[in-house]
Amino acid sequence: MAAPRCSLEAAKRAARNAARQARATCDPRRAGEALAAHVLQTLKFQAGAPIAGYWPIGDEIDVRPLLLALAGRGHPVLLPVTPPLGRPLGFRQWVPGASLVPGRFGTLTPAPDAPEIEPNTLLVPLLAFDRTGRRLGYGGGYYDRTLAALPAARPIGCAFAAQQLDVVPAGEYDRQMAAIATERGVIVCESA
C-alpha cells in the first residue's frame, strides 16, 4: 500500500513544481481582470449569496477585480482564515476598503471582529488543474477539508491558463472543482 501513496506524492510534487514555473511567467493583475470578466459573463450566482475568495499571495492570479465586482453586485465577500493544520478554513466578511490583518502563511484576512459567514461559493486558488476539475493546491489539504465540510458549496478554481495539465494526480480525498476560471475563459466541469 505504501508504494502507491509514495508514487502519488511524487507525481503531485512534480506537478506542483511544473505549475509554479508556469505561473511565474504570468501577469497576475492583468490576468485577474480578464478572469473577472469571464466569470461574470459565464457563471450565475444566486442573488445575495455569500462568496468566499482569497487575497492573492506571491504570483497567484489576482482575483481582487472579481471580488470587487461581486461586492458591487450585492454579494457578501468572504476571505479565508487559516486555522492550525488539520482543520477546515473559516471565513470572515470583507468589505471593500476595510483593513486586513496578517494571517498564516503570508495571507491577509479580515479583522477578528468581522462577521463569520458560511459561503455558498468558493473561489479556490490553484497551483495546477485539469479539464475535469481536479486540482492541486499547496499540499496542506485546507481546501479539501473545507469542501468536505461544506458539501453544498460550489467550488470554482482560479488559476492562469498556463497552469493547466493534461491530468492532475489525485487521491481519494482530493476534491474536484465545479468550474475552473482563467484569464482565457471558464471551464465548466459539472453543472455550475
C-alpha positions in Angstrom: 0.0 0.0 0.0 2.9 2.4 0.7 4.2 2.4 -2.9 1.1 3.9 -4.5 0.9 6.6 -1.9 4.6 7.5 -2.4 4.1 7.5 -6.2 1.1 9.8 -5.9 3.0 12.2 -3.7 5.9 12.2 -6.1 3.6 12.9 -9.0 1.9 15.7 -7.1 5.3 17.2 -6.2 6.4 17.1 -9.9 3.1 18.7 -11.0 3.3 21.4 -8.3 6.9 22.3 -9.5 5.8 22.5 -13.1 2.8 24.6 -12.3 4.9 27.0 -10.2 7.3 27.5 -13.1 4.4 28.2 -15.5 2.7 30.6 -13.1 5.9 32.6 -12.6 5.8 33.8 -16.2 2.3 35.2 -15.9 1.0 38.8 -15.1 -1.3 38.4 -12.1 -3.1 41.8 -12.3 -4.0 41.9 -16.0 -4.9 38.2 -16.0 -7.1 38.8 -12.9 -9.2 41.5 -14.8 -9.7 39.1 -17.7 -10.7 36.3 -15.3 -13.2 38.5 -13.6 -14.8 39.4 -17.0 -15.1 35.7 -18.0 -16.6 34.7 -14.6 -19.2 37.4 -14.6 -20.2 36.7 -18.2 -20.3 32.8 -17.9 -21.3 31.8 -14.4 -24.5 32.6 -12.5 -24.6 33.3 -8.8 -27.6 33.2 -6.5 -28.6 36.8 -5.7 -27.0 38.0 -2.5 -25.2 34.7 -1.9 -22.0 34.9 0.2 -18.9 34.2 -2.0 -15.5 33.3 -0.5 -12.5 34.5 -2.4 -8.9 34.9 -1.3 -6.4 37.7 -1.1 -3.6 36.7 -3.6 -0.1 36.0 -2.3 3.0 35.8 -4.3 2.3 35.2 -8.0 -1.2 33.8 -7.7 -3.7 35.1 -10.2 -5.3 38.3 -8.8 -9.0 37.7 -8.0 -9.5 41.1 -6.4 -11.1 42.6 -9.5 -13.7 39.8 -9.3 -14.2 40.3 -5.5 -14.8 44.0 -6.1 -17.3 43.3 -8.9 -19.2 40.7 -6.7 -19.3 43.1 -3.8 -20.7 45.7 -6.1 -23.4 43.3 -7.2 -24.6 42.8 -3.5 -22.7 39.6 -2.6 -21.1 39.4 0.8 -17.5 38.7 0.0 -15.6 36.5 2.4 -11.9 35.8 2.9 -10.4 32.7 4.4 -8.9 32.5 7.9 -6.4 29.7 8.1 -6.6 27.6 11.3 -4.0 25.2 12.6 -3.1 22.3 10.2 -5.8 19.6 10.0 -8.8 21.9 10.3 -11.0 23.4 7.6 -10.8 27.1 6.8 -13.1 29.7 8.4 -14.5 32.7 6.5 -15.0 36.3 7.6 -16.7 39.0 5.7 -14.5 41.6 3.8 -15.9 44.9 2.7 -14.0 46.8 0.0 -11.7 49.4 1.7 -11.7 47.6 5.0 -8.3 46.9 6.6 -6.9 43.4 6.6 -4.6 41.8 9.2 -1.8 39.3 8.7 -2.8 35.7 8.8 -0.9 32.3 8.5 1.4 31.6 5.6 1.6 35.3 4.5 -2.1 35.6 3.9 -4.2 38.7 4.7 -7.6 38.2 6.5 -10.4 40.4 7.7 -10.1 41.6 11.3 -11.1 39.2 14.0 -14.3 41.2 14.7 -15.6 40.8 11.1 -18.7 38.6 10.8 -18.1 34.8 10.2 -20.3 33.6 7.4 -20.6 30.2 5.6 -20.0 30.6 1.8 -22.3 29.5 -0.9 -19.5 29.6 -3.5 -15.7 29.4 -3.0 -13.1 30.8 -5.3 -10.2 28.5 -4.8 -6.5 29.3 -5.6 -4.9 26.6 -7.6 -1.3 25.5 -8.4 -2.5 23.1 -11.2 -5.7 21.9 -12.7 -7.1 19.7 -15.5 -10.3 20.0 -17.6 -12.2 17.5 -15.3 -11.9 19.8 -12.3 -9.1 18.0 -10.5 -6.8 20.5 -8.8 -3.6 20.8 -6.9 -3.1 23.3 -4.1 -0.1 23.8 -1.9 -0.4 20.4 -0.2 -1.8 21.4 3.2 -5.3 20.0 2.5 -7.1 23.1 3.8 -9.4 23.5 0.8 -10.1 19.7 0.6 -11.1 19.6 4.3 -13.2 22.8 3.8 -15.0 21.5 0.8 -15.7 18.2 2.6 -17.2 20.3 5.5 -19.3 22.4 3.0 -20.7 19.8 0.6 -23.3 22.2 -0.8 -20.9 25.0 -1.6 -19.8 25.4 -5.3 -16.0 25.4 -5.7 -14.6 27.5 -8.6 -10.9 27.1 -9.1 -8.9 30.2 -10.1 -5.6 30.0 -12.0 -3.7 31.0 -15.0 -4.4 29.0 -18.2 -0.7 28.1 -18.2 -1.2 26.1 -15.0 -3.4 23.5 -16.8 -2.1 19.9 -17.0 -3.4 17.1 -19.1 -4.1 15.1 -15.9 -3.7 16.2 -12.3 -2.6 13.4 -10.0 -5.4 13.0 -7.4 -6.2 10.8 -4.4 -9.4 9.8 -2.7 -9.6 13.0 -0.5 -8.8 15.5 -3.3 -12.0 17.5 -4.1 -12.9 18.5 -7.7 -13.9 21.9 -8.8 -17.3 22.6 -10.4 -15.5 25.1 -12.7 -12.1 26.5 -13.4 -11.7 30.2 -14.2 -8.7 31.5 -16.0 -7.7 34.7 -18.0 -8.7 32.8 -21.1 -12.2 31.7 -20.0 -14.2 29.4 -17.7 -14.1 25.6 -18.0 -17.4 24.2 -16.6 -16.5 20.8 -15.1 -20.1 20.0 -13.9 -23.4 21.9 -13.6 -22.1 25.2 -12.3 
